[in-house]
């Protein structure tokens, strides 16, 4: 088309840019932009709007998009909405809100959806409520897309009761509405509420749960170790005739059973998955390590390699954890060295696993030497692992030496200091224990309260 000047016009350029946007063919879009300039169509409003959308979507090039927007003499509502959407998607939430405030044309529902999303990203309850109020005053007809965007804003930024009230009052709810409510509750830690909304979804039968709903509710069950609820979700999945369990749902089921300590069922689900991905393998390996099946974790890793699945850094974290908890020092060192074979650069969590492995096995000097040879500076968790090993094996000399190092180190958690205090207390060194506690208070550190979930039979 570009070689035949008479073959294109206002419409062909617009559709061609839309095609480039959908297929993310950035280079071809640049060529079309150049042709637009050559043919003198640069000031065509439809083409300008298409160019703004193209640059925002294909490369997150908000600078080029903004340049085109500024070249428009009389931007219409599509121009404003497109640039606001682009700013929001690229993370410029404040700028998106400012752009909305500068609009000199009446916004439509799409404009409000874009700006309310920016308010969600910014976490601004004040701006979001103002936009919501504007929508109520100016748009009386229900628009489920706009209402879902407002619901998402309140779920993320507002009090839970506001989101719940809005959800109940919605005249029409689709699967996105339910997904927003359940997913938002899970993200904010209201897992029990998320499960209740899912149960309500099944009871009302307004819409069928999709993969996102199932993954979210299974994640909620994992977080609160609600095995019976997770099993009921699993039963629902099995009851749906013709429902193919995707990797997303399958992995969520595996994770739920792993977190609830039901490794047998987790492995059954794993074996039933037709297309196991790296997440499937890594979740089971980490679960075996977490539940004390270190040797089985290594065996599964061998099977994973046989099946030509390439491990990632999370896989190796699970394997090293398995070796640490299973006292398999030699195997752990071999696995750590194998990371280089797969061109995986060890991260701080891998080093922490090695230190913990040495420490649990009583090799405290080797652990300290390993820390000193690390290519990166050891942080609080790494030294904390060695500190805990000193406590377990009663090495007071090394304990005191590490304690002095940690006191002047940044980023040490309150939990590590609490470990010091408890160690002193167990040795009846109450003065030292109180001194560490005072240090925690003076540094204004707060230890996250521990909690456990248990299920009670009715």
LUMNUMI-194867 format. One line per field, with one value per residue (C-alpha): x, y, z. Coordinates in steps of 0.05 Angstrom, whole numbers. Example, Ala and Ser with C-alpha at 12.3 -4.5 7.8 and 13.67 -1.06 7.14 Angstrom:
BEGIN
X = (246,273)
Y = (-90,-21)
Z = (156,143)
//
This chain:
BEGIN
X = (0,56,85,20,3,-66,-86,-91,-131,-157,-190,-134,-83,-130,-144,-71,-50,-104,-76,-6,-32,-68,-9,44,83,120,167,111,72,131,133,59,71,125,78,25,73,95,23,3,-48,-14,-67,-125,-158,-176,-105,-77,-120,-99,-26,-34,-65,-10,47,14,0,59,118,88,118,79,128,112,38,39,75,21,-34,-3,-3,-78,-112,-180,-176,-241,-264,-229,-163,-169,-191,-135,-80,-110,-113,-41,-16,-52,-27,44,41,33,-28,-23,-12,-72,-116,-88,-102,-174,-181,-156,-207,-244,-296,-348,-319,-356,-360,-294,-260,-286,-264,-193,-187,-218,-166,-113,-143,-139,-66,-50,-89,-124,-191,-204,-198,-233,-294,-297,-297,-350,-393,-385,-407,-469,-489,-477,-489,-556,-560,-524,-459,-431,-360,-359,-391,-339,-283,-313,-322,-249,-229,-267,-243,-171,-172,-235,-263,-290,-360,-363,-343,-393,-449,-434,-431,-499,-531,-506,-567,-529,-469,-427,-369,-321,-360,-353,-280,-265,-298,-266,-197,-198,-214,-158,-107,-125,-123,-198,-196,-256,-298,-272,-295,-364,-372,-353,-405,-456,-437,-453,-519,-544,-525,-519,-459,-412,-345,-286,-213,-198,-253,-230,-156,-174,-218,-167,-114,-159,-167,-92,-80,-126,-111,-185,-179,-253,-271,-216,-241,-311,-284,-247,-312,-347,-293,-301,-377,-375,-386,-339,-297,-223,-178,-128,-58,-78,-133,-93,-33,-79,-108,-38,-17,-79,-67,7,-8,-58,-7,-45,14,-20,-78,-32,8,-57,-77,-7,-10,-77,-53,-43,6,49,89,147,98,66,133,162,99,101,176,170,111,149,207,159,125,189,195,264,285,219,231,298,267,213,267,301,235,226,293,276,213,255,226,277,281,279,303,240,252,322,297,251,306,355,302,290,363,366,308,330,402,428,488,526,464,450,519,511,444,473,529,478,447,505,489,421,451,412,447,438,397,399,345,389,448,403,381,454,471,410,431,501,473,421,476,520,573,574,645,630,567,604,659,607,575,642,654,586,592,538,532,494,430,392,358,424,458,394,397,467,445,390,439,484,424,407,478,497,555,554,619,595,527,556,600,541,497,546,547,471,461,494,465,408,346,348,277,245,240,315,322,267,307,366,323,292,360,384,320,327,397,370,407,348,388,414,344,313,368,353,278,294,335,274,231,283,289,213,213,149,147,89,45,44,-22,-46,-109,-144,-209,-262,-311,-384)
Y = (0,48,41,64,135,135,72,103,158,181,114,68,104,99,25,10,44,6,-59,-41,-25,-91,-132,-89,-80,-18,-11,-16,36,84,74,90,152,174,163,204,262,255,254,315,279,294,344,296,288,215,197,238,201,135,156,174,107,71,103,92,18,-9,21,60,120,173,227,217,210,275,311,289,310,379,387,379,446,425,359,322,276,217,255,273,203,169,211,204,129,128,168,123,58,84,99,175,176,247,273,234,267,335,323,305,369,408,379,433,385,345,277,213,148,123,187,173,101,122,176,133,80,134,150,76,74,137,112,179,170,245,250,184,205,271,234,186,245,277,212,208,280,275,203,177,117,56,38,-27,-12,54,23,-33,19,57,-9,-26,42,33,-39,-16,51,59,25,-45,-26,28,-23,-72,-21,-1,-73,-90,-28,-41,-49,-97,-139,-179,-227,-168,-139,-204,-212,-141,-152,-220,-200,-134,-167,-217,-163,-124,-186,-193,-266,-289,-235,-257,-328,-303,-262,-323,-365,-310,-312,-385,-376,-318,-352,-283,-307,-366,-358,-351,-370,-305,-316,-387,-367,-309,-350,-407,-355,-331,-403,-411,-348,-370,-445,-458,-529,-547,-484,-498,-568,-543,-498,-558,-598,-542,-542,-617,-611,-565,-609,-594,-548,-555,-540,-488,-482,-419,-455,-519,-482,-445,-512,-540,-479,-483,-555,-542,-485,-528,-585,-634,-654,-719,-682,-628,-682,-713,-646,-637,-705,-689,-625,-636,-580,-570,-505,-481,-454,-523,-557,-503,-500,-575,-574,-516,-551,-615,-575,-536,-599,-638,-681,-659,-722,-724,-652,-671,-731,-687,-638,-695,-713,-641,-639,-704,-670,-613,-560,-507,-487,-415,-378,-397,-471,-466,-430,-489,-539,-504,-499,-574,-588,-540,-572,-642,-633,-649,-604,-638,-640,-567,-546,-585,-552,-483,-495,-521,-451,-429,-484,-453,-383,-362,-310,-327,-276,-259,-311,-366,-345,-343,-415,-437,-402,-433,-501,-495,-470,-525,-576,-544,-519,-449,-431,-453,-411,-349,-360,-368,-301,-266,-295,-273,-227,-182,-153,-197,-167,-178,-243,-276,-257,-273,-344,-352,-318,-370,-426,-398,-399,-471,-497,-453,-415,-353,-324,-322,-299,-238,-222,-224,-185,-127,-127,-128,-70,-22,-52,-20,-59,-109,-131,-128,-204,-211,-166,-205,-269,-237,-217,-286,-319,-277,-291,-366,-360,-319,-258,-212,-148,-161,-182,-118,-77,-107,-94,-22,-18,-43,12,67,48,46,-23,-63,-139,-166,-206,-280,-315,-385,-409,-473,-502,-521,-577,-559)
Z = (0,18,-52,-85,-63,-92,-55,14,47,114,128,107,151,211,201,187,252,290,261,283,352,358,333,369,305,326,266,215,254,251,175,170,213,165,106,141,146,73,48,88,132,198,219,207,275,266,246,303,353,323,329,402,416,376,415,482,470,429,466,525,489,525,503,429,444,483,426,377,426,434,358,354,346,373,411,416,472,439,438,512,532,493,524,594,584,559,618,667,635,635,709,704,748,774,703,679,732,715,642,658,698,638,590,551,524,562,582,565,603,574,599,669,666,648,702,757,740,749,817,835,814,854,914,918,954,949,873,862,903,865,798,825,846,777,744,788,771,696,676,699,654,682,648,674,650,688,749,749,746,804,842,829,856,922,930,923,959,1000,1062,1047,1067,1013,960,987,987,915,894,925,894,823,777,733,751,702,713,716,775,814,794,817,884,899,872,909,975,965,949,1011,1055,1067,1048,1087,1054,986,999,1021,957,915,952,939,866,862,899,856,791,758,719,716,751,705,715,750,801,815,822,869,914,917,935,991,1016,1014,1055,1112,1104,1093,1068,1070,1031,981,973,960,905,877,878,841,788,779,775,715,655,598,640,622,681,656,683,721,759,766,795,843,866,876,915,959,977,989,1036,1073,1081,1035,992,970,938,910,874,848,818,790,756,725,692,618,605,666,665,708,760,768,779,824,867,881,893,942,975,985,1015,1060,1086,1100,1038,1017,980,942,921,891,856,826,802,766,732,714,678,642,616,588,634,648,722,744,806,845,830,859,921,934,922,968,1021,1014,1024,1083,1120,1102,1124,1054,1052,995,951,967,945,880,866,882,832,781,778,734,685,674,674,735,778,852,890,964,980,950,993,1054,1040,1037,1102,1134,1107,1136,1202,1211,1199,1252,1202,1231,1210,1139,1140,1163,1112,1058,1077,1073,1003,976,915,945,1014,1062,1089,1154,1135,1115,1181,1217,1191,1220,1284,1292,1280,1335,1381,1363,1371,1430,1398,1442,1416,1344,1367,1401,1342,1293,1341,1341,1265,1260,1309,1261,1197,1160,1141,1197,1215,1283,1280,1279,1340,1374,1361,1397,1455,1461,1458,1516,1554,1546,1575,1635,1610,1624,1624,1554,1531,1556,1524,1456,1467,1483,1419,1380,1410,1400,1326,1321,1292,1296,1295,1255,1300,1285,1272,1257,1223,1242,1217,1267,1251,1260)
//
